[in-house]
Every structure is written in C-alpha cells, then in structure tokens.
C-alpha cells in the first residue's frame, strides 16, 4: 500500500506544479515589430498582396502562352508527321514514272522487270527503316492477333489451326499490328460432317 501512496503523492505533486505554472502571469515578449504602427503594417501587407497578385497574373499569362505554343507545335507535328516518309518516297515516284515511260519504248521485258524489282526493293527498304515488318504466318499456328481467317481447308499436310496460305500480307509497325494478314487455315475434319 505504501508504494501506491507514493505514486499518488507524485501525481499530486505534478498536478500542483501544473496548477502553479498556470497561475503565473504570461511574460510579454517584445519584438522590433511592436514599435510599428498598425496602419504601416496594413499598408505593407496590401503592397505585398498587390505584388503577389501581379506575379500570379504574369505566371498565368506565361502558362497560357506556353499551352498555346505546345498546341501549335503539336498541330504542326501532326500536320507534317509523314513529311520525312513522303520525301523518301518521291524518288520512288520518279522511278515509277520513268518505268512507265520506258515500258512504251523498250522491247526488253526482262530489263523492265528488273527495274520494277529495284523500285520495289527500295520501297521495302524505306518502309523497313520506318519500322514496318511483314507478318510471317504460313506454316505457323493461327494467331488471331496477327491474322484474319478468310478461308478454311482440311489439308492432310498441315496440323489443325495451321496457316496454310497467305491471301494478303499483314504488317506490324514498331510492334503494333497495322494490318493483319488474311489467311487460309487448316481445320481437321472439315467436310466430314464431324
């Protein structure tokens, strides 16, 4: 019991100390600002507010100009996004025009064919540099993400759901399918009613 009384005495002592501190008068802390007149303080605050409002308005105007400039730049980029690709293809257009003119004048079909093949190769090179890739699917398992089934057949030489023929080439541009291949797929049991 004695231990309990000591704790109670200690608690009372802390309570007494707090009560005594609460009864003491607050000491006034003097500062240099106490000497200023309230009218000067208000005037200074009004000037500060005015200055801050002006800064905010300038920042808002700058931000609006920035947004407008970004919008103009984005529109310009969209408008001329294909310029580089088209400029590279102008040479191909010129070569095709020459090939058409030479078709009337030449009797050498093999040379004409060779010229067209060179134009075709150059065009493929340009597209490949831009990230275009042909989708290879013949002999592969049908993938609906890469190809579209146009026809089905029961082919004894191919497994079920295997692409047996490409009817139209498909292409990806930098890992995005921009045109799925159109294919013929093997379906076992087709035509047997089962």
C-alpha positions as a Python dict, from the first residue, in 0.01 Angstrom:
ca = {
    (1, 'X'): (0, 0, 0),
    (2, 'X'): (286, 233, 69),
    (3, 'X'): (400, 218, -298),
    (4, 'X'): (58, 330, -405),
    (5, 'X'): (63, 633, -174),
    (6, 'X'): (399, 744, -313),
    (7, 'X'): (258, 735, -668),
    (8, 'X'): (-47, 932, -555),
    (9, 'X'): (180, 1187, -387),
    (10, 'X'): (390, 1212, -701),
    (11, 'X'): (78, 1263, -915),
    (12, 'X'): (-48, 1530, -678),
    (13, 'X'): (289, 1699, -695),
    (14, 'X'): (278, 1709, -1077),
    (15, 'X'): (-77, 1844, -1060),
    (16, 'X'): (33, 2107, -816),
    (17, 'X'): (326, 2212, -1039),
    (18, 'X'): (98, 2244, -1340),
    (19, 'X'): (-151, 2449, -1139),
    (20, 'X'): (120, 2679, -1018),
    (21, 'X'): (252, 2732, -1372),
    (22, 'X'): (-98, 2810, -1494),
    (23, 'X'): (-140, 3079, -1230),
    (24, 'X'): (179, 3263, -1328),
    (25, 'X'): (126, 3573, -1547),
    (26, 'X'): (240, 3545, -1910),
    (27, 'X'): (555, 3737, -1985),
    (28, 'X'): (528, 3969, -2280),
    (29, 'X'): (786, 3903, -2550),
    (30, 'X'): (892, 4225, -2706),
    (31, 'X'): (990, 4243, -3070),
    (32, 'X'): (1102, 4507, -3311),
    (33, 'X'): (765, 4486, -3488),
    (34, 'X'): (582, 4607, -3176),
    (35, 'X'): (712, 4956, -3239),
    (36, 'X'): (542, 4980, -3582),
    (37, 'X'): (206, 5137, -3620),
    (38, 'X'): (-84, 4914, -3729),
    (39, 'X'): (-152, 5139, -4031),
    (40, 'X'): (201, 5076, -4162),
    (41, 'X'): (152, 4701, -4119),
    (42, 'X'): (-172, 4708, -4316),
    (43, 'X'): (-15, 4922, -4588),
    (44, 'X'): (283, 4685, -4619),
    (45, 'X'): (52, 4383, -4636),
    (46, 'X'): (-160, 4549, -4905),
    (47, 'X'): (157, 4619, -5109),
    (48, 'X'): (270, 4259, -5065),
    (49, 'X'): (-71, 4130, -5176),
    (50, 'X'): (-69, 4361, -5478),
    (51, 'X'): (281, 4243, -5576),
    (52, 'X'): (184, 3877, -5534),
    (53, 'X'): (-133, 3925, -5743),
    (54, 'X'): (73, 4083, -6023),
    (55, 'X'): (318, 3792, -6012),
    (56, 'X'): (31, 3542, -6029),
    (57, 'X'): (-120, 3722, -6330),
    (58, 'X'): (216, 3718, -6510),
    (59, 'X'): (261, 3349, -6434),
    (60, 'X'): (-89, 3272, -6559),
    (61, 'X'): (-22, 3464, -6881),
    (62, 'X'): (311, 3284, -6926),
    (63, 'X'): (141, 2949, -6871),
    (64, 'X'): (-134, 3029, -7123),
    (65, 'X'): (131, 3128, -7379),
    (66, 'X'): (317, 2803, -7308),
    (67, 'X'): (-1, 2595, -7356),
    (68, 'X'): (-80, 2775, -7682),
    (69, 'X'): (274, 2720, -7808),
    (70, 'X'): (253, 2347, -7722),
    (71, 'X'): (-81, 2320, -7904),
    (72, 'X'): (62, 2492, -8214),
    (73, 'X'): (370, 2267, -8209),
    (74, 'X'): (158, 1953, -8169),
    (75, 'X'): (-67, 2059, -8457),
    (76, 'X'): (237, 2130, -8674),
    (77, 'X'): (386, 1789, -8587),
    (78, 'X'): (59, 1614, -8674),
    (79, 'X'): (28, 1810, -8996),
    (80, 'X'): (377, 1724, -9119),
    (81, 'X'): (435, 1388, -8942),
    (82, 'X'): (459, 1197, -9270),
    (83, 'X'): (684, 1453, -9443),
    (84, 'X'): (1005, 1255, -9394),
    (85, 'X'): (849, 933, -9525),
    (86, 'X'): (692, 1106, -9825),
    (87, 'X'): (1018, 1283, -9915),
    (88, 'X'): (1194, 946, -9927),
    (89, 'X'): (921, 806, -10150),
    (90, 'X'): (939, 1090, -10402),
    (91, 'X'): (1239, 918, -10559),
    (92, 'X'): (1028, 604, -10596),
    (93, 'X'): (753, 803, -10761),
    (94, 'X'): (1007, 947, -11007),
    (95, 'X'): (1142, 598, -11080),
    (96, 'X'): (792, 459, -11140),
    (97, 'X'): (718, 743, -11384),
    (98, 'X'): (1040, 663, -11571),
    (99, 'X'): (948, 293, -11576),
    (100, 'X'): (605, 370, -11722),
    (101, 'X'): (763, 587, -11995),
    (102, 'X'): (1024, 323, -12072),
    (103, 'X'): (758, 49, -12095),
    (104, 'X'): (634, 202, -12420),
    (105, 'X'): (985, 239, -12563),
    (106, 'X'): (1153, -87, -12461),
    (107, 'X'): (1117, -431, -12608),
    (108, 'X'): (1334, -585, -12333),
    (109, 'X'): (1075, -711, -12084),
    (110, 'X'): (1344, -865, -11863),
    (111, 'X'): (1519, -527, -11816),
    (112, 'X'): (1183, -362, -11746),
    (113, 'X'): (1102, -630, -11484),
    (114, 'X'): (1443, -583, -11324),
    (115, 'X'): (1382, -206, -11298),
    (116, 'X'): (1045, -260, -11129),
    (117, 'X'): (1206, -508, -10885),
    (118, 'X'): (1469, -246, -10792),
    (119, 'X'): (1195, 10, -10723),
    (120, 'X'): (1008, -247, -10513),
    (121, 'X'): (1322, -332, -10313),
    (122, 'X'): (1393, 37, -10249),
    (123, 'X'): (1035, 89, -10130),
    (124, 'X'): (1059, -208, -9890),
    (125, 'X'): (1389, -69, -9753),
    (126, 'X'): (1228, 269, -9685),
    (127, 'X'): (936, 108, -9503),
    (128, 'X'): (1165, -121, -9301),
    (129, 'X'): (1371, 180, -9186),
    (130, 'X'): (1045, 329, -9055),
    (131, 'X'): (981, 9, -8854),
    (132, 'X'): (748, -180, -9089),
    (133, 'X'): (776, -560, -9072),
    (134, 'X'): (594, -828, -9264),
    (135, 'X'): (399, -1078, -9053),
    (136, 'X'): (523, -1431, -9128),
    (137, 'X'): (240, -1675, -9070),
    (138, 'X'): (242, -1955, -9333),
    (139, 'X'): (320, -2284, -9160),
    (140, 'X'): (266, -2123, -8818),
    (141, 'X'): (-16, -2180, -8570),
    (142, 'X'): (-300, -1936, -8639),
    (143, 'X'): (-282, -1628, -8411),
    (144, 'X'): (-596, -1408, -8414),
    (145, 'X'): (-384, -1111, -8304),
    (146, 'X'): (-181, -1127, -8626),
    (147, 'X'): (-412, -1271, -8889),
    (148, 'X'): (-771, -1289, -9005),
    (149, 'X'): (-911, -1620, -9133),
    (150, 'X'): (-1067, -1581, -9477),
    (151, 'X'): (-1092, -1949, -9569),
    (152, 'X'): (-1058, -2292, -9409),
    (153, 'X'): (-949, -2621, -9562),
    (154, 'X'): (-879, -2975, -9447),
    (155, 'X'): (-515, -3011, -9552),
    (156, 'X'): (-355, -3350, -9478),
    (157, 'X'): (-8, -3192, -9483),
    (158, 'X'): (-82, -2938, -9207),
    (159, 'X'): (-185, -2956, -8844),
    (160, 'X'): (-515, -2825, -8713),
    (161, 'X'): (-526, -2440, -8691),
    (162, 'X'): (-209, -2410, -8901),
    (163, 'X'): (-193, -2130, -9158),
    (164, 'X'): (-164, -2298, -9499),
    (165, 'X'): (-176, -1997, -9730),
    (166, 'X'): (-140, -1620, -9710),
    (167, 'X'): (-405, -1444, -9917),
    (168, 'X'): (-289, -1092, -9825),
    (169, 'X'): (24, -993, -9635),
    (170, 'X'): (-4, -845, -9289),
    (171, 'X'): (227, -587, -9137),
    (172, 'X'): (340, -454, -8800),
    (173, 'X'): (476, -107, -8740),
    (174, 'X'): (712, -99, -8442),
    (175, 'X'): (537, -393, -8270),
    (176, 'X'): (182, -273, -8348),
    (177, 'X'): (-27, -468, -8599),
    (178, 'X'): (-135, -213, -8858),
    (179, 'X'): (-282, -468, -9099),
    (180, 'X'): (-349, -829, -9006),
    (181, 'X'): (-266, -1093, -9263),
    (182, 'X'): (-557, -1255, -9446),
    (183, 'X'): (-504, -1630, -9441),
    (184, 'X'): (-633, -1976, -9517),
    (185, 'X'): (-624, -2210, -9215),
    (186, 'X'): (-632, -2588, -9186),
    (187, 'X'): (-932, -2727, -8996),
    (188, 'X'): (-921, -3103, -8949),
    (189, 'X'): (-1246, -3286, -9013),
    (190, 'X'): (-1382, -3008, -9232),
    (191, 'X'): (-1629, -3152, -9479),
    (192, 'X'): (-1659, -3486, -9297),
    (193, 'X'): (-1962, -3368, -9105),
    (194, 'X'): (-1786, -3417, -8777),
}
